Amino acid sequence: MEPRILQIALDTPLDMLFDYRWRNEPGAALPMVGQIVLVPFGRRTVAGVIVAIQAQSDLPDDKLKDVIAIRQQVPPLGAEWLDLCRFAADYYQRPLGEVALPSLPKNLRALTSVALNSALKKQAKIAPLHDPVPVAMPLLNSEQQIAVDTIAGASGFAPILLHGVTGSGKTEVYLQTAAHILARDDGAAAQVLILIPEINLTPQLEASVRQRFPGVAVVSLHSGLAEGERMRNWLAAHTGQARIVLGTRLAVLSSLPHLKMIVIDEEHDPSYKQQEGLRYSARDLAVWRAHQLGIPVVLGSATPSLETWQHAQSGRYRKLVLRQRAVADAVLPKVGLIDMERDKGGGGLTSTLAAALRLRLERGEQSLLFLNRRGYAPVLSCDACGWISNCTRCTAMMVLHKPEHRLRCHHCSLELRIPRSCPTCGNVDLQPLGRGTQRIEEHVQAQFPEARILRIDADSTRRKGSAQAAFDSVHGGDVDILIGTQMVSKGHDFKNLTLVGILNPDTALFSHDYRASERLFAQLMQVAGRAGRAAQKTDGNPGQVLIQTRYPQHPLFAALGAYDYDGFANALLEERQQAAMPPFIYQALLRAEAKELETALQFLQQAAECLNAPDITIHDPIPMTMVRVANQERAQLLIECVSRPALQAFLKQWLPALRQMKSRVKWSVEVDPVDI
């Protein structure tokens, strides 16, 4: 039998497929599209995916290399998964191998099969497959029941926005809809994918799902898993053993051969956009995947992204609304504004907020102080000469972390000891400016020494499992005052939490980022929704949200106080349309990095001039907001078009021209950028 030519996708920056020869041996299984292979590449042995098999190659025979091995133990990746990878590669302008290979577990791509064989042996321990009918189904209110019936009854591709206030029971809608899909006679092998924005939300959701579906194999997929566990969970999903898959944005590219529904919880969250390598949107890929498979996709949020909201307003997505909280007698918390020009207080807390904290302590209720700035203070300064703790490698300040006696750059991770005196003038009286969560924690401990205080942020939860242990202590009632960043703002159901204090939200009101107000509104509404989720107290005191601000008359706070997302979002959409901004225009961003800023700007200028297109707007190259990171100077070039197909057509001609430009500049293109 003649040798077969395998076209293989490899994880390389080269936008091409590679031909390899497979020499058939008597009795050996023939290669199949979708199988993982090991091949020689230069002086290395690397893993690849077979994407086509043909009789001949355009290369001469003496240029072809032989495949080293095929991972016969693993069923081939399906045609639908390969189509998903092809679409992502085509839309985000990346080689197919850079999409397909990194989405696979590292142990599957390893040069030896020891880890793979071990995972295959342990795979049966994930869970036995029994009757998928759930147990102990809570009663739904009328709005929830309509949502479940609508989603479960949808046929074909059905994009649905589930717009529910915080605490309205969106998760219960997801679970009961999943139960209907898994229990169908024609869904004996059905799979459901539930995407969540952050890893720390996984344990709570996974526990709820396992409790609800005791006989169903449930797995999680995210970057926080050990490689062996990720391998076992991925195999369970790939073979169809896992019926419910929970995961962060990484999971949208997992192999799910029997996928029947996708859920994107908190669909507005910016965490769904990958910011390195393949800069994909997991939300957008999930919608495309649902369209590809002809299945429903549910986008759930109390504060939908403007892109999703615009689709719902135009009728492209169906909108289902949950206006009331799921728990009987639970009401949305009252929002109050504290004018910091009148009530200055001290230590970051106004007297009004301090009094509210005292009242909750006396009642035995929990409080949350939200400040989206970790560390002790944003900067350390010298009053004598004006020195401030600038990062030597970035155009950023080094943040003071007092408990660790360190200055840290949150962009390049540079760490220095806190200087004993000013490096410029020798003054020993260095002062912190501003407040982070550590400094607020210190002040609250001094003001309420009897309170049990816990801080949850990226610094306090570095150890594996520490975040879940911290949240368990809050749920268990072992915490009186919780201080946290965005980690605590969504997904957590704190039954005894009745007060949320929001500190220093004003910086986002005047940001250069046109998305800042949209993100701030979503963040504040999410964190406000942590309060008052249980039934209303007998004394008639519902949950309360107090926002400290110097701009109490700002319209954003008025909309937040009225829980008027509809009016706020519609006003923003009108502004975006008038200003020709997304979602009414389509963008791509070319970023360049070099040792010298002028070098990066020159490259971008050449890129702007190398191809003319009448329907494309190419803006002038400019330095990025944070120009220098890790000693690399950065600049960007924005490309816009009113037509998405026209922009894609331009990029397909433009990028090959950029690759031919001789330059030492490191560059990348992001389609649909979220940070400009």
C-alpha positions in Angstrom: 0.0 0.0 0.0 1.3 3.5 -0.9 2.3 5.8 1.9 -0.4 8.3 2.9 0.3 12.1 3.1 -1.1 13.7 6.3 -1.7 17.4 6.5 -1.0 18.4 10.1 -1.6 21.6 12.0 1.3 22.5 14.4 1.5 25.2 17.1 3.8 27.6 15.2 3.4 31.2 14.1 3.6 30.0 10.4 0.2 30.3 8.8 0.3 27.0 7.0 -0.3 23.3 7.3 2.6 20.8 7.1 2.8 17.6 5.0 4.1 14.4 6.6 4.3 10.9 5.4 2.7 7.9 7.1 4.2 4.5 6.1 1.5 1.9 6.6 2.5 -1.3 8.3 0.7 -4.6 7.8 -2.2 -4.8 10.3 -1.7 -1.3 11.6 -4.7 1.0 12.0 -5.0 3.7 9.3 -4.6 7.3 10.4 -7.8 9.4 10.8 -8.5 13.1 10.6 -8.6 14.6 14.1 -6.0 12.3 15.6 -3.1 13.6 17.6 0.4 12.8 16.2 4.0 13.3 17.1 6.2 14.6 14.2 9.7 15.9 13.7 9.9 19.7 13.3 13.3 21.1 12.8 15.4 19.5 15.6 12.5 19.0 17.8 9.6 16.5 18.2 6.3 18.2 18.5 2.6 17.3 18.7 0.1 18.1 15.9 -3.4 17.4 14.7 -4.2 15.6 11.5 -6.6 17.9 9.5 -6.5 16.2 6.1 -5.3 13.0 4.5 -4.4 12.9 0.8 -2.6 10.6 -1.7 0.1 13.1 -2.8 1.9 16.1 -1.6 3.1 19.1 -3.6 6.5 18.7 -1.9 9.1 16.3 -3.5 9.4 13.0 -1.7 12.9 13.6 -0.4 11.6 16.7 1.5 8.9 14.8 3.3 9.4 13.5 6.9 7.7 10.5 8.5 5.2 10.7 11.3 6.8 9.4 14.5 3.6 8.2 16.3 -0.1 8.5 16.4 -2.0 8.7 19.7 -4.3 5.7 18.9 -5.5 5.6 22.6 -7.6 8.7 22.1 -10.6 8.9 19.8 -10.1 11.4 17.0 -11.2 15.0 17.4 -14.5 15.5 15.6 -15.2 17.4 12.4 -17.3 19.9 14.3 -14.4 20.7 16.7 -12.0 21.1 13.8 -14.6 23.5 12.1 -14.7 25.5 15.3 -10.9 25.8 15.4 -10.9 26.8 11.7 -13.4 29.5 12.2 -11.5 30.9 15.2 -8.3 30.8 13.3 -9.9 32.5 10.3 -11.8 35.2 12.3 -9.0 36.1 14.7 -6.3 35.9 12.0 -4.1 33.2 13.6 -2.7 29.9 12.2 -4.9 26.9 12.7 -2.3 25.2 14.9 -2.1 28.1 17.3 -5.8 27.7 17.9 -6.1 23.9 18.0 -3.0 22.7 19.9 -3.0 25.1 22.9 -6.7 24.2 23.6 -5.6 20.6 24.3 -4.2 19.4 27.6 -0.4 19.5 27.9 -0.3 15.8 28.8 -2.0 15.0 25.5 0.7 16.8 23.6 3.6 15.4 25.7 6.3 13.3 23.9 5.6 10.3 26.1 2.3 8.6 26.6 2.8 7.8 30.3 0.6 10.7 31.6 -2.0 9.9 28.9 -2.2 6.2 29.8 -2.5 7.1 33.5 -5.4 9.5 32.7 -7.2 6.9 30.7 -7.0 4.4 33.6 -8.3 6.9 36.1 -11.0 8.3 33.8 -13.6 5.7 35.0 -13.4 7.2 38.5 -14.9 10.5 37.4 -18.4 9.4 38.0 -20.7 6.5 37.0 -23.4 7.1 34.4 -26.9 6.6 35.8 -30.3 8.0 35.2 -29.8 11.7 34.5 -33.2 12.7 36.0 -32.4 15.3 38.7 -33.6 15.3 42.3 -35.0 17.9 44.7 -36.1 20.4 42.1 -37.0 23.7 43.8 -40.2 25.4 42.7 -39.8 28.2 40.2 -41.6 31.4 40.1 -43.6 32.3 37.0 -40.8 34.2 35.3 -38.3 31.4 35.9 -40.8 28.8 34.6 -41.4 30.7 31.4 -37.6 30.9 30.9 -37.1 27.2 31.4 -40.0 26.2 29.1 -38.8 28.6 26.4 -35.1 27.5 26.4 -35.9 23.8 26.8 -38.5 24.0 24.0 -36.3 25.8 21.6 -35.5 24.0 18.4 -32.4 24.7 16.3 -30.1 27.6 16.9 -31.7 29.9 19.5 -29.6 32.7 21.1 -31.4 33.8 24.2 -30.6 36.7 26.6 -31.6 35.8 30.1 -31.8 39.3 31.7 -32.3 38.8 35.4 -31.7 41.1 38.3 -29.1 39.9 40.8 -30.5 37.1 42.9 -33.3 36.3 40.4 -32.3 32.7 40.2 -30.6 32.5 36.8 -28.6 29.6 37.9 -31.7 27.7 38.8 -33.0 28.3 35.3 -29.8 26.9 33.9 -29.9 23.8 36.0 -33.6 23.0 35.4 -33.2 23.6 31.7 -30.2 21.3 31.7 -32.3 18.6 33.5 -34.9 18.8 30.7 -32.2 18.4 28.0 -30.4 15.5 29.7 -33.7 13.7 30.4 -34.9 13.7 26.8 -35.3 10.4 25.1 -33.3 11.7 22.1 -30.6 13.1 24.3 -29.2 9.9 25.8 -25.7 11.2 25.3 -26.5 14.9 25.5 -23.9 17.3 26.9 -24.3 20.8 28.4 -21.6 23.4 28.6 -21.8 26.1 31.3 -19.3 28.9 31.1 -18.4 31.1 34.0 -16.1 34.1 34.0 -13.7 33.2 36.8 -12.0 30.2 38.4 -13.0 31.1 41.9 -16.7 30.7 41.0 -16.2 27.1 39.9 -16.2 25.2 43.3 -19.5 26.7 44.4 -21.3 26.0 41.1 -19.8 22.5 40.8 -21.0 21.6 44.2 -24.5 22.8 43.3 -24.5 20.9 40.1 -23.2 17.6 41.6 -25.8 17.8 44.3 -28.6 18.4 41.8 -27.4 15.6 39.4 -26.0 12.9 41.6 -25.9 10.3 38.9 -24.3 12.4 36.1 -20.7 12.8 35.3 -19.7 16.5 36.0 -16.3 17.9 35.2 -14.6 21.3 35.3 -12.1 22.7 32.8 -10.0 25.7 33.6 -6.3 26.7 33.9 -6.3 26.3 37.7 -6.4 22.5 37.4 -3.3 20.3 37.8 -2.3 18.9 34.4 -3.3 15.3 35.4 -6.8 16.4 36.5 -7.3 18.6 33.4 -6.3 15.7 31.2 -8.8 13.4 32.9 -11.6 15.9 32.7 -10.9 16.8 29.1 -10.9 13.1 28.1 -14.3 12.7 29.9 -15.7 15.5 27.9 -14.1 14.3 24.7 -15.4 10.8 25.0 -18.9 11.9 26.0 -18.7 10.5 29.5 -19.0 13.9 31.1 -22.5 15.1 30.6 -22.1 18.6 32.2 -19.0 20.6 31.7 -18.2 23.7 33.7 -15.4 26.0 32.8 -13.9 29.4 32.1 -13.3 30.8 28.6 -10.8 27.9 27.9 -13.7 25.4 28.0 -15.3 26.9 24.9 -12.6 25.2 22.8 -13.0 21.8 24.4 -14.1 18.8 22.5 -17.8 18.0 23.2 -19.1 15.6 20.6 -22.7 15.5 22.0 -23.2 19.2 22.9 -26.9 20.2 23.1 -26.9 23.5 25.0 -24.4 26.2 26.0 -24.8 28.6 28.9 -22.7 31.8 29.3 -23.2 33.1 32.8 -22.3 36.7 33.4 -21.9 37.1 29.7 -20.9 40.7 30.0 -17.7 39.9 31.9 -14.5 41.1 30.3 -12.8 37.9 31.5 -14.3 36.1 28.6 -11.9 37.9 26.3 -8.4 36.3 26.1 -5.7 39.0 26.3 -2.7 37.0 25.1 -1.9 34.8 22.2 -5.1 34.0 20.4 -7.2 37.0 21.6 -10.6 35.3 21.3 -13.9 36.1 22.9 -15.3 32.9 24.5 -18.8 34.5 24.4 -18.6 35.1 20.7 -17.2 31.7 19.9 -19.9 30.0 22.1 -22.6 31.8 20.1 -20.9 30.7 16.8 -20.6 27.1 18.1 -24.3 27.0 19.0 -25.1 28.3 15.5 -22.8 25.7 14.0 -24.6 22.9 15.9 -28.1 24.3 15.8 -28.6 24.3 19.6 -29.7 27.0 22.1 -27.2 29.3 23.7 -28.2 31.2 26.8 -26.4 34.5 27.7 -27.2 35.3 31.3 -26.6 38.6 33.0 -28.1 41.4 35.2 -26.1 43.9 33.1 -25.7 42.5 29.6 -22.9 43.8 27.4 -23.9 46.5 25.0 -23.2 44.1 22.1 -25.6 41.5 23.5 -28.2 44.2 24.4 -28.1 45.6 20.9 -28.7 42.1 19.5 -31.7 41.7 21.8 -33.1 45.1 21.0 -32.9 44.4 17.3 -34.5 41.0 17.6 -31.5 38.9 16.7 -31.6 37.4 20.2 -34.7 36.5 22.2 -34.9 38.3 25.5 -36.3 36.7 28.7 -36.6 38.9 31.8 -36.4 37.9 35.5 -37.6 41.0 37.3 -37.9 39.7 40.9 -35.6 37.9 43.2 -36.0 34.1 43.5 -36.2 34.0 47.3 -39.6 34.8 48.5 -39.7 38.2 50.3 -36.2 39.0 49.2 -36.0 42.5 47.7 -33.3 44.4 45.9 -31.2 46.5 48.3 -31.7 50.2 48.6 -28.9 52.2 47.1 -27.7 55.3 49.0 -25.1 57.9 48.0 -22.6 59.4 50.5 -21.2 62.8 49.4 -17.6 62.7 50.4 -17.3 66.5 50.1 -19.7 66.7 53.0 -19.0 63.6 55.0 -15.2 63.2 54.8 -14.8 60.7 57.7 -11.3 59.2 58.0 -9.2 56.2 57.0 -11.3 55.8 53.8 -14.6 55.3 55.5 -17.2 58.1 55.9 -19.0 58.5 59.2 -22.2 57.3 57.6 -20.7 54.1 56.3 -18.9 53.5 59.6 -22.2 53.8 61.5 -23.9 51.4 59.1 -21.1 48.9 59.7 -21.6 49.3 63.5 -25.4 48.7 63.1 -24.8 45.4 61.2 -22.3 44.2 63.8 -24.9 44.8 66.6 -27.5 42.9 64.6 -25.1 39.9 63.9 -25.3 40.6 60.1 -22.5 40.6 57.6 -21.1 43.5 55.6 -19.0 43.8 52.5 -16.6 46.7 51.7 -15.7 46.7 48.0 -12.6 48.4 46.7 -11.2 47.2 43.4 -7.6 48.1 44.2 -5.4 45.5 46.0 -2.3 46.3 48.0 -1.9 48.8 50.8 -1.6 52.0 48.7 -1.2 52.7 45.0 2.0 54.6 45.5 4.7 55.5 48.1 5.9 59.1 48.1 8.4 61.6 49.6 6.9 64.9 50.7 10.3 66.5 50.8 11.4 66.1 47.2 8.4 64.7 45.4 9.8 61.2 44.7 7.2 58.6 44.0 7.6 54.8 43.7 7.7 54.5 39.9 8.4 51.1 38.3 11.8 51.2 36.6 10.6 48.9 33.8 7.0 50.3 33.2 5.2 53.6 33.0 3.4 52.6 36.1 3.6 53.1 39.9 4.9 50.3 42.2 2.1 49.5 44.6 2.9 49.4 48.3 2.2 46.0 49.9 2.8 46.7 53.6 2.3 43.3 55.2 4.9 41.8 52.8 7.3 44.8 53.1 7.4 45.0 49.3 6.8 47.4 46.4 5.2 45.5 43.5 4.5 46.4 39.9 1.2 44.8 39.0 2.2 44.9 35.3 5.7 43.4 35.1 5.7 41.7 38.5 8.9 43.5 39.6 9.3 43.4 43.4 11.5 45.6 45.6 12.0 46.1 49.3 10.3 49.1 50.8 13.2 51.7 51.0 14.1 52.9 54.5 14.6 56.4 53.1 13.9 58.4 50.0 16.3 57.2 47.2 16.5 60.8 46.0 16.9 63.0 49.1 17.3 60.6 52.0 14.1 61.6 53.8 13.0 58.8 56.1 9.4 60.0 56.3 7.9 58.3 53.3 4.2 58.3 53.0 1.6 56.1 51.3 -0.8 57.8 48.9 -4.3 56.5 48.3 -5.8 53.3 49.7 -5.9 49.7 48.7 -7.6 46.7 50.4 -4.8 46.1 52.8 -5.0 49.7 54.1 -8.7 49.6 54.4 -8.4 46.3 56.3 -5.9 47.9 58.7 -8.2 50.9 59.4 -11.4 48.7 59.9 -9.5 46.5 62.3 -8.5 49.5 64.4 -12.1 51.0 64.3 -13.9 47.7 65.0 -11.5 45.6 67.0 -14.3 43.2 68.1 -15.2 42.4 64.4 -14.1 39.3 62.5 -12.6 40.8 59.4 -11.5 38.9 56.2 -9.8 40.3 53.1 -10.3 38.5 49.8 -8.2 39.6 46.8 -5.5 38.2 44.5 -2.8 38.7 47.3 -4.7 36.9 50.1 -5.7 33.9 47.9 -2.5 33.0 46.1 -2.3 29.5 47.5 -4.4 26.8 45.8 -7.7 26.3 47.6 -7.3 29.4 49.7 -10.0 31.3 47.9 -12.5 28.6 48.4 -11.6 28.3 52.1 -12.1 32.0 52.4 -15.5 32.0 50.8 -16.5 29.0 52.9 -15.8 30.9 56.0 -18.0 33.8 54.8 -20.8 31.4 54.0 -20.3 29.7 57.3 -20.9 32.9 59.3 -17.3 33.2 60.6 -16.8 36.7 59.1 -18.5 39.9 60.1 -16.9 42.3 57.6 -15.6 41.1 54.3 -13.2 43.4 52.4 -12.6 42.5 48.7 -12.0 43.3 45.1 -13.9 42.2 42.0 -13.3 38.6 43.2 -16.3 39.0 45.6 -18.5 41.0 43.3 -20.4 38.2 41.5 -21.7 34.7 41.7 -21.6 34.4 45.5 -24.8 34.0 47.5 -24.0 35.4 51.0 -27.3 34.7 52.9 -26.5 36.9 55.9 -24.9 39.9 54.1 -27.1 42.9 54.3 -24.7 45.9 53.8 -22.4 46.6 50.8 -20.1 49.7 51.1 -18.5 50.7 47.8 -15.3 52.7 48.1 -13.7 55.0 45.5 -15.7 54.2 42.3 -15.0 57.7 40.9 -11.8 57.1 39.0 -13.8 55.1 36.3 -16.2 58.0 35.7 -13.5 60.0 33.9 -11.5 57.2 32.2 -10.2 57.6 28.6 -11.7 54.1 27.9 -15.1 54.6 26.3 -16.2 51.3 27.9 -15.4 52.5 31.4 -19.0 53.6 32.3 -20.5 50.4 31.0 -18.0 48.3 33.1 -18.4 50.5 36.2 -22.2 50.2 36.1 -22.0 46.4 35.7 -19.5 46.1 38.5 -21.4 48.2 40.9 -24.7 46.5 40.2 -23.1 43.1 40.6 -21.5 43.9 43.9 -24.6 45.7 45.1 -26.5 42.5 44.4 -24.6 40.6 47.1 -26.8 42.4 49.7 -30.3 41.3 50.8 -30.4 38.0 49.0 -32.2 36.3 51.8 -35.8 36.9 52.9 -36.4 40.4 54.2 -35.9 40.9 57.9 -38.9 41.1 60.2 -38.0 44.6 61.2 -38.5 45.7 57.6 -34.9 46.5 56.9 -33.9 45.2 53.5 -30.3 45.1 52.2 -28.5 48.4 51.8 -25.8 49.6 49.4 -23.9 52.8 50.3 -21.6 54.3 47.7 -19.0 56.9 48.7 -18.5 59.4 45.9 -17.6 63.0 45.2 -20.0 63.1 42.3 -23.4 62.0 43.7 -25.3 63.9 40.9 -23.7 61.7 38.2 -26.4 60.1 36.0 -24.7 56.7 36.4 -25.5 56.6 40.1 -29.1 57.8 39.5 -29.6 54.8 37.1 -28.0 52.5 39.5 -30.2 53.6 42.4 -33.3 53.0 40.3 -31.9 49.7 38.9 -32.6 51.1 35.5 -30.3 49.1 33.3 -32.6 49.4 30.3 -32.5 53.2 30.3 -28.8 53.3 31.0 -27.9 50.8 28.3 -30.2 52.5 25.7 -28.6 55.9 26.4 -25.2 54.4 26.0 -26.2 52.7 22.8 -27.4 56.0 21.4 -24.1 57.7 22.3 -22.1 54.9 20.7 -24.1 55.1 17.5 -23.7 58.8 17.3 -19.9 58.5 17.9 -19.6 55.5 15.5 -18.2 53.2 18.1 -18.8 49.5 18.7 -21.2 47.7 18.4 -22.0 50.0 15.4 -18.6 49.7 13.9 -16.0 46.9 13.7 -12.4 47.2 14.8 -9.0 45.6 14.7 -6.0 46.8 16.6 -2.3 46.4 15.6 0.0 46.5 18.5 3.8 46.9 18.3 6.6 46.5 20.9 10.2 47.6 20.5 13.1 48.8 22.7 12.5 52.3 21.4 9.1 53.9 21.0 10.1 55.5 17.7 10.9 52.1 16.2 7.4 50.8 17.1 5.8 54.0 15.7 7.7 53.7 12.4 6.7 50.1 11.9 3.0 51.1 12.5 3.3 54.0 10.0 4.7 51.6 7.4 1.9 49.2 8.1 -0.7 51.9 7.7 0.7 52.8 4.3 1.4 49.3 2.8 -2.2 48.6 1.6 -5.0 50.9 0.5 -8.6 50.1 1.0 -11.4 52.6 0.3 -13.9 51.3 3.0 -11.3 51.0 5.8 -10.4 53.7 8.2 -6.8 53.5 9.4 -6.0 55.9 12.3 -2.6 57.4 13.0 -0.3 55.3 15.1 -0.1 56.4 18.7 1.7 55.3 21.9 -0.4 53.0 24.1 -1.8 54.4 27.4 0.8 52.5 29.3 3.7 53.0 27.0 6.4 50.9 28.6 5.9 47.5 30.2 8.8 45.3 31.1 11.2 47.6 29.3 9.3 47.3 26.0 7.9 50.5 24.4 4.4 50.0 23.0 2.3 51.7 20.4 -0.9 50.8 18.5 -2.8 51.4 15.2 -6.6 51.2 15.1 -8.4 50.0 12.0 -12.2 50.5 11.7 -14.9 49.6 9.2 -18.7 49.7 9.2 -18.8 46.2 7.6 -17.4 43.1 9.4 -16.9 41.1 6.2 -15.1 44.1 4.6 -12.8 44.3 7.6 -12.1 40.6 7.5 -11.3 40.8 3.8 -8.9 43.6 4.4 -7.1 41.8 7.2 -6.6 38.7 5.1 -4.7 40.8 2.5 -3.0 43.1 5.1 -1.5 40.5 7.4 0.6 38.7 4.7 2.0 42.1 3.8 2.9 42.8 7.4 4.7 39.5 7.6 6.9 40.4 4.7 8.0 43.7 6.3 11.5 43.4 7.7 11.5 44.6 11.2 12.6 43.6 14.7 9.4 44.8 16.1 7.2 42.3 17.9 3.6 42.8 16.7 0.2 41.3 17.0 -3.3 41.9 15.7 -6.5 41.8 17.9 -9.9 41.5 16.2 -12.7 43.1 18.2 -10.4 44.7 20.9 -11.9 45.5 24.3 -9.1 47.7 25.6 -7.9 50.5 23.3 
